[in-house]
């Protein structure tokens, strides 16, 4: 079954469909680190209440309950990584982007280096 977000194939679904075959093919090569395997598995389980767990909230007035699945918190995950990036951007804006001094490093493409060497 194809999992989609607004009609697009998700990275989570691509991993679910292909990770096992990829891992079996390349597991004996030195390229797949344990941390990669761990994060891919987290992403595939992200938001699955049976694999990641969940919180249950209940309204004290009407006793309606809602289960909220836990997420993986991996920066490799589209959803969780986006949240982490947004949080870092907010922190950065509040802590050092509002300063009067900014250090900028400019790295031109290889093709422009001869120009900069001639006219520094």
N, C-alpha and C positions, 0 to 999 in steps of 0.2 A: 504494500500500500504506500502511495506517495504522500509524504507529509509536506504541506506547502504553507507558505506565509504569503498572503496576497497573490496566490497563483504562481509562486516561484519555488523551484527546487531548493531546499535548504542544505547547508553544509552538514547539519546533523543527519539528514536523510542520506546524503551522499556517503557519509561515513558508515551509517548503518548498512547501506547496500553494498559497500565495497571494502570496508576495513578488514574483515576477516580474511578475505582472499588475498589482499595486499600483504597483511601481516604474515600469513602462511608462506607466501612467496619470498618475503624478505626478512623473516625473523632471524635467520642465521647470519645475516650480514651485519657488519658493525654500525650501520647507519641508523638503526632504530633504537634510540635511547629509552630507558625505562620511564623517564619523565614524559616522553612523547606518548608511550602506550597508556600511561596513567591519565594524561589529559584527554586523549581521544576517548577513552572509556568514560571519563567524566562527562564529556560533551554528549556522548550517545545516551547517557542516563539522565541528563539534565532535565528537570521538571517531571520526571517519572516518579510518582508517589510511592510505587512499590519498590523502586531501586534506591531512591534518594531520601525517602521519608516525607513527612508533611506535618504542618501545623493544623490543628482544628480550632476554629473560632466559633463561638456560639453567642447569639444575641440573648441577653438576660431577660428581655421583655417577651419576644415571640419564640425564643428557643430555636430559631433557624440556625443551622450549622453550615459552615463553609470550610472545606479543606483547601489549604494552600500548599502546593508541592514545593519542596526545597530545590534550590538550583545548585549547580556545580561550582560556581565562583571561580571558574577557570578563565584566564584571560584569552585562551584559545577559543572559547565559546562565543558565538556571535552575540547572543543576548547578554551574558554575564560580562564579557569583555567590553561591550559597549557601555554598560553601567560603570565599570571600573575606569574606563577612559573619560567618561563624563565627570565622574567624581574627581579624577586627577586634574582635569582642565579647570574645574571650579576651584580646587585647592590652589593650583598654580596662579590663577588670576588673582586670587585673594592674597597670596603670599609673596609673589615676586614679579608678576607682570605689571603691577601698578607702581613700580619703582621709577625713579627719575633716570636711572642708568640701565642700559641694556647692552649686553655683549653679544655681538652677532658674528657667526663664523660663516664665511661665504666660500663654498667649494664649487668652482666652475667645472664644467665638463672637460674632459681631456682635450678636446679640440680647441678650447680657448686658452690653454695654458701658454702657448707660444705668444699670443697677444699680450697677456699679462706680464710675461717675462721681458718683453720688449718695452712695454710702457707701464711700469709698476705704479 
